[in-house]
Amino acid sequence: MKQHDQSQKDELKTAARSLSEALLTLDTAQGVKQFLEDLCTPAEIEAMVDRWRVAQLLDKGLSYREIREMTEVSVTTIGRVARFMEQGTGGYRAVLDRLGKNE
């Protein structure tokens, strides 16, 4: 990760907020997909898709081994997703809960 001085960190926080606000303007899955394809490399999108898929499978109670076999995602990544689901900011949980209510 790049090292930044305090003014750069403040600018990054502002830019991150702007990105979050940009995502909020998108009202369809297709719009989000198009934005992400323009914003991210294919490898970055694949990594996000892998992490999201792992989060969904962890939420269903599958073991690391089962998830590894199903997704070919590394155990390290599975563990990282699990840790953020437990100790992160609550983003995974909020979306999983919202999607669960819509089903």
N, C-alpha and C positions, 0 to 999 in steps of 0.2 A: 504494500500500500504506500502511496506517495506521502511524503512528509510535508506539512503545511504550517506556515506561521499563523498567528491568531487571526489576522485580517483575511487570509485565504480561507481559514476555517469558517469564518463568518459568511464569506461569499459563497462557500459551498453549501452552508445551511440554507441560505436564500435560494440558491439554485435548486437544491433538493426540494424545497417547498414549492418552487415554481414547477418542477417536474410532477410532483404530486397533484398540484392544481391542474396541470395539463391533462393528466390521466383522468381526473374527475370530469373533464369536459366531454369525454368519450362516452357515448350512450349505447353503443352496440359492441358485441364481441368482435365483430368484423373490424370496427374502427380501432379497437384496442390492438387487434392482431396487426393491422396495417401500421399503426404507430410503432409498435414494438419491432416490427420487421425493418422499419426505417431507422430506428434508434439503436438497435442491438445487432451484433454479429450473429450468424447462425449458431455458433458455439455458445454464446451467451444465452440465447433463447433456449437452446437444448438444455443447458444447465438449470435454468429457471423451471422448465417443464419437468425435468427430473426431480428437482426439489419439491415441486408442488405435488407431483405424483406420489412421492415418498410420504409427504404429509398426509395425503388422503388415505394411504394404506396404513400408516401408523395409527391414524384416527379410527380405522376399522379394527385395530387390534392385532394386525399381522406382526409376526416376529421379524427381526432384522434379517434372519436367514431367508425367510419366505420372500421378503421384499427384494433382497439381493437376487434371488433366483428369478423373480418375476421381471425385474427392471434392469438388471445388470449394473445398477448404481453401486458405487463402492460402499463398504460398510462405514467408512469414515464419513461420507456424505450423509448416509442414513443416520448415523449418530449425531451429526451436526444439526440436521433437521429436527431430530428428537429433542436435542438440547434447547433449540430455539422455541420449540413448541412448549416446552416446560418453563424455560427461564427467559424467553425473549420478551418482546414488547406486546405480545398478544395478537399480532397480525394474523398469523395462521389460524388461531382459534376463532377470531372474529369472522373470518371469511368462511371457515368450515361450518360454523354455527349458522351463518346466514344462508349458505347453500343448503344446509340440512333442513332449514325451515321452509325452503322453497320446493323441496321434493315431496 
